[in-house]
Amino acid sequence: MHLDIQFLGLCKSINLRHCAGNPALIDWKKNMTVRFAILGAGRIGQVHARAVASTRAATLVAIADPIEAAAKSVADEYGCDIRSIEEIRQSADIDAVAICTPTDTHADLIEQFARAGKAVFCEKPVDLDIGRVKDCIKVVEQEKATLMLGFQRRFDPDFLALKKAIDDGAIGDVEMITLTSRDPGAPPAEYIKRSGGIFRDMTIHDFDVARWLLGEEVATVQAAASVLTDPAIKALGDYDSINVILTTASGKHCTISNTRRATYGYDQRIEVHGSMGSVSAENHRESRIEIANSDGYTRPPLLNFFMSRYMAAYANEISAFVDAVANGTPTPTTGLDGLRALELADAAVKSVETGQTIKLG
């Protein structure tokens, strides 16, 4: 699958190294270059290829994809080799891989490259089965390998600033969080069939952000879900409209609202209420202007594509991964973060099925 023309044009007009916007993530060892291969030349693989190519101390060496035209497109764009996954595994000139293949291949590939001594960046999730995720994490630990999960929202400049305000004590103790994530439309049916459902595919990002901001593990999950936008989604066994309440042992709350239909654009907001105040992060628009005239006050529409909304975040997370590999430091997100988010997703599914609040062990 190739990038939308609009997004590709936007990428080419922006230097991701400069839009990363978070100096704390860039602390390179002098003369250290992390040599990358990208596994999967689809849409997200192309995003990470551009991020690698635009990151100091990183070099894109190879791309692998069973679709020759997709691999050639990336190779031509960045001047890298086309190699098979097995060739990449055996390549001495590759230090790290970014796994951008279908979900059901992630765990096997993580294990293969951990055993091969490569650092691994993998798009979420590790797998859709909790047991398989645990087994994979054990292999990573046994091999003492580097594994980072792609939860890009933690690396969004606005969300990073919001987290810093919390950590700096600007709003006191966190008490309640509201996360709003609404997509302009549902993904294709073929994608939904393999996604694991809205909780494991879409809401899993919110589960990760909730854990990151709450500062405590979630103790209970209460969820409601329905199909309000397209009956075909129900036929696929999924939902398109959900709400979740997460509660920690100390009583902190996080409310999550997701829908597959936001007619006004890609809606991504956070509000955190604390004992001394609140902090919020608002939506991104096509431009940050406001027009006032006899018709009233108007502003440009919201961004309508998740890759343009999180372009800086994708660049930041690759920068953070390269930093961890180059300096031998822990990655900001780990396989355990992926496991915990999937546990919350499974609990939400069970809550919908039973109509009960689910307690986590």
C-alpha positions in Angstrom: 0.0 0.0 0.0 1.4 3.4 -1.0 1.2 6.7 0.9 -1.7 9.0 0.0 -0.5 11.6 -2.4 -1.5 14.4 0.0 0.6 12.9 2.8 3.6 12.1 0.6 3.6 15.7 -0.6 3.5 16.9 3.0 6.4 14.7 4.0 8.5 16.0 1.2 7.9 19.6 2.2 9.0 19.1 5.8 12.3 18.1 7.3 11.3 15.6 10.0 14.6 16.2 11.9 13.4 19.8 12.6 9.8 19.0 13.2 10.7 16.5 15.9 10.7 19.4 18.3 12.0 17.7 21.4 15.7 18.3 22.1 15.7 16.0 25.1 15.3 13.0 22.7 18.5 13.9 20.8 21.6 13.1 22.7 23.8 11.3 20.3 27.1 9.6 20.8 29.7 11.2 18.5 30.3 9.4 15.3 27.8 6.6 16.2 25.5 5.6 13.3 22.7 3.1 13.8 22.2 1.1 10.5 18.6 0.2 9.9 16.5 -2.1 7.8 12.7 -1.6 7.4 10.6 -4.8 7.3 7.5 -3.9 5.3 7.2 -1.1 2.7 3.5 -0.3 3.2 2.2 3.0 4.5 3.7 2.9 8.0 6.9 1.4 6.7 7.3 4.4 4.4 6.7 6.7 7.3 9.5 5.1 9.3 11.8 4.9 6.3 11.5 8.7 6.0 12.0 9.2 9.8 15.1 7.0 9.7 16.5 8.9 6.7 15.9 12.2 8.4 17.4 11.3 11.8 21.0 12.1 12.7 23.1 9.0 13.6 20.8 6.7 11.6 21.2 5.2 8.1 18.7 3.3 6.1 20.5 0.3 4.7 17.8 -2.0 3.4 14.1 -2.5 2.8 12.2 -5.9 2.7 8.7 -6.4 1.3 7.2 -9.3 -0.7 5.7 -6.8 -3.1 8.5 -5.9 -5.4 7.1 -2.5 -6.5 6.6 -1.3 -2.9 10.2 -2.3 -1.9 11.6 -0.6 -5.1 9.7 2.6 -4.3 11.4 2.9 -0.9 14.8 1.8 -2.3 14.7 4.4 -5.1 13.6 7.1 -2.7 16.3 6.6 -0.1 19.1 4.8 -2.0 18.9 1.6 0.1 19.2 -2.1 -0.8 16.3 -4.4 -1.3 16.9 -7.6 0.7 14.9 -10.5 2.0 14.1 -10.8 5.7 16.5 -13.7 6.0 19.2 -11.7 4.3 18.6 -8.8 6.7 18.7 -11.2 9.6 22.2 -12.4 8.5 23.5 -9.0 7.5 26.5 -7.8 9.5 26.0 -4.2 8.3 22.6 -3.8 10.0 22.2 -3.0 13.7 18.5 -2.5 14.0 15.2 -3.3 12.3 11.8 -1.6 12.2 9.0 -4.2 12.0 6.1 -2.7 9.9 4.6 -6.0 8.8 1.1 -7.3 9.6 0.3 -7.9 13.3 0.3 -11.7 13.1 4.0 -11.7 12.0 5.3 -9.4 14.8 6.1 -11.8 17.6 8.0 -14.3 15.3 10.0 -11.5 13.8 10.8 -9.9 17.1 12.2 -13.3 18.3 14.2 -13.9 15.1 15.9 -10.6 15.2 16.4 -10.6 19.0 18.3 -13.9 18.6 20.2 -12.4 15.7 21.5 -9.6 17.9 19.6 -6.8 16.2 17.9 -4.0 18.1 14.1 -4.1 17.3 11.6 -1.4 16.9 8.1 -2.9 16.3 4.8 -1.3 15.6 2.1 -2.2 18.1 0.9 -4.8 19.1 3.4 -7.5 19.7 0.6 -10.0 19.1 -3.2 -10.2 19.8 -2.8 -13.1 22.2 -1.6 -12.3 25.8 0.2 -15.6 26.1 2.1 -15.2 22.9 3.2 -11.7 24.0 4.5 -13.0 27.3 6.5 -15.7 25.5 8.0 -13.2 23.1 9.0 -10.8 25.9 10.7 -13.8 27.6 12.8 -14.4 24.5 13.8 -10.7 24.4 14.8 -10.8 28.0 16.8 -14.0 27.6 18.7 -12.5 24.6 19.2 -9.2 26.5 17.9 -7.6 23.3 16.6 -4.1 22.8 12.9 -3.8 22.0 10.8 -0.7 21.6 7.1 -0.7 20.8 5.6 2.0 18.5 3.3 4.0 20.7 3.9 7.2 18.9 1.5 9.4 20.8 3.9 9.5 23.8 6.3 11.4 21.4 3.9 14.0 20.2 5.4 17.5 21.1 2.1 18.7 22.7 1.6 15.5 24.7 5.2 15.6 25.8 4.7 19.2 27.0 1.6 18.1 28.8 3.4 15.3 30.5 6.2 17.6 31.6 3.7 20.0 33.1 2.3 17.1 35.2 5.8 15.9 36.2 6.8 19.4 37.1 3.9 19.6 39.6 2.1 22.4 37.7 -1.4 20.9 38.4 -0.6 19.0 41.6 -1.6 15.3 41.9 -3.4 13.8 38.9 -7.0 13.0 39.7 -9.0 12.6 36.5 -8.1 12.3 32.8 -10.2 12.6 29.7 -8.9 11.2 26.4 -10.7 11.8 23.2 -9.7 10.0 20.0 -12.0 10.1 17.1 -11.2 9.0 13.5 -12.8 10.6 10.4 -13.7 7.1 9.1 -13.3 3.4 9.6 -10.4 1.4 8.0 -11.2 -1.0 5.2 -13.0 -4.3 6.0 -9.9 -6.4 5.3 -8.0 -4.4 7.9 -10.7 -4.7 10.5 -10.8 -8.5 10.0 -7.1 -8.8 11.1 -7.0 -5.9 13.6 -8.2 -7.7 16.7 -11.1 -5.1 17.0 -11.3 -1.5 18.0 -10.1 -2.0 21.5 -6.9 -3.8 20.5 -6.3 -1.6 17.4 -7.5 1.9 18.1 -8.1 2.2 21.8 -4.8 0.5 22.6 -3.1 3.8 22.0 -5.3 5.5 24.6 -4.7 2.7 27.1 -1.0 3.3 26.7 -1.4 7.1 27.1 -3.6 6.6 30.1 -1.0 4.5 31.9 1.7 7.0 31.0 -0.2 9.9 32.4 -1.9 8.3 35.4 1.4 7.2 36.9 -0.3 4.1 38.3 -1.4 0.8 36.9 -5.1 0.4 36.2 -7.1 -1.7 38.7 -10.5 -1.8 37.0 -12.0 -1.4 33.5 -15.6 -0.6 32.6 -16.5 -0.4 28.9 -19.5 0.2 26.6 -19.5 -0.4 22.9 -21.9 -0.3 20.0 -22.1 0.1 16.2 -23.5 3.5 15.2 -21.7 4.3 12.0 -21.8 1.3 9.7 -23.7 -2.1 10.0 -20.9 -3.8 8.1 -18.6 -3.3 11.0 -21.1 -5.3 13.2 -21.1 -8.0 10.6 -17.3 -8.2 11.1 -17.7 -8.7 14.8 -16.4 -5.3 15.8 -17.6 -1.9 17.2 -17.2 1.6 16.0 -18.2 3.7 19.0 -16.9 3.0 22.5 -16.4 4.6 25.9 -14.1 3.2 28.7 -13.6 4.2 32.3 -10.3 3.1 33.9 -9.7 3.3 37.6 -6.5 2.9 39.6 -6.3 1.4 43.1 -5.9 5.0 44.6 -9.2 6.1 42.9 -7.8 8.0 39.9 -10.0 7.9 36.8 -9.4 8.0 33.1 -12.3 8.3 30.6 -11.7 7.3 27.0 -14.0 8.2 24.1 -13.5 6.6 20.7 -15.5 6.7 17.5 -14.8 5.7 13.8 -16.8 8.7 12.5 -15.8 12.3 13.3 -17.2 14.3 10.3 -15.1 17.3 11.3 -11.7 15.7 11.1 -9.1 13.8 13.2 -10.1 14.6 16.8 -7.2 14.1 19.3 -7.6 15.8 22.7 -6.3 15.3 26.3 -7.4 17.0 29.5 -5.8 16.2 32.8 -7.4 17.5 36.0 -5.3 17.7 39.1 -5.4 18.8 42.7 -4.1 22.3 41.8 -5.4 22.8 38.3 -5.6 21.2 34.9 -3.6 20.9 31.7 -4.9 20.2 28.2 -3.7 19.5 24.7 -6.0 20.6 21.8 -6.5 19.5 18.3 -4.2 20.4 15.4 -5.6 22.3 12.4 -4.5 22.9 8.9 -3.2 26.3 10.1 -3.4 28.1 13.4 -5.4 31.2 12.3 -8.8 32.6 13.1 -10.9 34.8 10.9 -13.4 37.2 12.4 -15.9 39.0 10.2 -19.6 39.7 9.8 -20.2 35.9 9.6 -18.6 35.3 13.0 -15.4 33.6 14.0 -14.1 30.8 11.9 -11.0 28.6 12.0 -9.4 26.2 9.5 -10.5 22.5 9.7 -8.8 19.8 11.7 -6.1 17.7 10.1 -7.9 14.7 8.5 -5.2 12.0 8.5 -3.4 10.4 11.5 0.0 10.4 9.8 0.0 14.1 9.2 -1.3 14.7 12.7 1.5 12.6 14.2 4.3 13.3 11.8 6.5 14.9 14.4 5.6 12.1 16.9 6.8 9.4 14.4 10.1 11.3 13.9 10.5 11.7 17.7 10.0 8.0 18.4 12.6 6.9 15.9 15.0 9.5 17.3 14.4 8.1 20.8 15.0 4.5 19.6 18.2 5.5 17.8 19.3 7.3 21.0 18.7 4.2 23.1 20.5 1.9 20.6 23.5 4.3 20.2 23.9 4.9 24.0 22.9 1.5 25.3 20.1 3.1 27.4 16.5 1.7 28.0 13.9 2.5 25.4 11.1 4.8 26.4 8.4 2.2 25.5 9.0 -1.6 25.9 7.4 -5.0 25.3 5.9 -4.7 28.8 4.1 -1.5 27.9 2.6 -3.4 24.9 1.6 -6.3 27.2 -0.1 -3.9 29.7 -2.0 -2.1 27.0 -3.2 -5.4 25.5 -4.4 -6.6 28.9 -6.5 -3.4 29.2 -7.9 -4.0 25.7 -8.8 -7.6 26.6 -10.5 -6.4 29.8 -12.5 -3.9 27.9 -13.7 -6.5 25.5 -14.7 -8.7 28.4 -16.5 -5.8 30.1 -18.6 -5.2 27.0 -19.4 -8.9 26.7 -20.4 -9.3 30.3 -21.7 -5.9 31.2 -19.5 -5.9 34.2 -16.6 -4.0 35.6 -13.4 -6.1 35.2 -10.8 -6.2 37.8 -7.2 -6.7 36.7 -4.8 -9.0 38.6 
